[in-house]
Amino acid sequence: MMRFDVEGLWHNGDALKLAYMVKAAVARVRQDHVLIDLRRVDTPPEAKGKFLICDRLRRALTPKTKVVLVATPELVDTECVSMSLAQCPDIALFGAERDALDWLSK
């Protein structure tokens, strides 16, 4: 499993940058289980809406990849989380790391 701990202010474009950073790392080490911890991410006061990390990950990663996000639902786009979409990676959202690790191990 690969782990990404993200912290600091989240700005427009950061979801796309993170998705491609994850894609490059996954390809480099040939890993297909990823945990992304977003609990230490802050949104700037002027930010509107949710960050489209799920959408960006679905576009960037291969279908065999399993990604778990540890974050609050208020931060990320959750419309397609836990949906099995053909030709897309599986993405799940959890508030606790233990639950996230359990899901990845299935």
N, C-alpha and C positions, 0 to 999 in steps of 0.2 A: 504494500500500500504506500502511496505517496501522500505526503501531508503538506498543505500550504496554510500557513498562518498569516492572515492579512490584517494589517492595522493601519490606523491613520484616517485622514479625511478621504472620502470616496467622491470622485468627481466624474463628470460625463466622460465617457471613453474608457474609464478604468475597467469596466466589465469586459470589454473587448480585449484590452491589454492582458488582463488576467487570464482570459480564456486561451489566448494564444501562448502565453507563458506556460500554462498547464499543458497545452498540446505539445509544445516543444519538449518539455520535461518528460512527459509520458512516452513520447517517441524515443527519446534518448535512452531511457532506462527500461523500455519495453514493459511498462507496468499498466494495468488496466483498472486498478482500484484507486480512487482518489478521494481524500478528505480535504475539504476547504473550510477552514475556520474563519468566519467573518464576525465573530463576537466582539472584536476590538476595533471594528470599523465605525467611524463616525460620519454622519452626513452633514455637509455644510448647511447652514440655515437657509440659504437660497435654493437648495435642491427641492425639486418638485417631483413627485412620483417615486416609483420604485426603480432600482437598478436592474437592468435586464441581464443579469448574470446567467440565469437558466437558459434563456434564449441564445446567448452568445456561446455557452458551453455546448448546447445542442448542435449549433452550426459548426463549431470548431473540432469536436471530438468524434471519434469513430463509434459506430453502434455497439461495439463490444465493451466499451468503457462504462464503468459504474462510478458515479460521482455522488458524494454526500456532502451537503452543505450544513454547517452548524452555524445557525444565524436566527435572528428573529424574522418572522414572516413579514413584518412591516418594512424590512430593508430590501427584500428581493422579490422578483416577479415569481409568483407561485402558481400561476394559472396552469402550467403544464407539468408541475412537479408530480412525481409518482404516477404519471401517465405513461403507459408503454406505447411509444410511438415507433413505428417501423423506421428502420434506418437511422435511429437516433440513440445516443447513449441514455442509460437509465440515470435519472437524477432524483434524489430525495432530499428533503429538508427536515432537520431535527433541531431542537433547542438544546439538547444535551449530547455531549460527545459519546457517552456510553451507548446510547440508543443508535447513534450514527455508526459506530463501530460494529454493533450487532447486525445492522442492516447490510453493511459491507461484507460481513463474513458469511452471509447466506448464499 
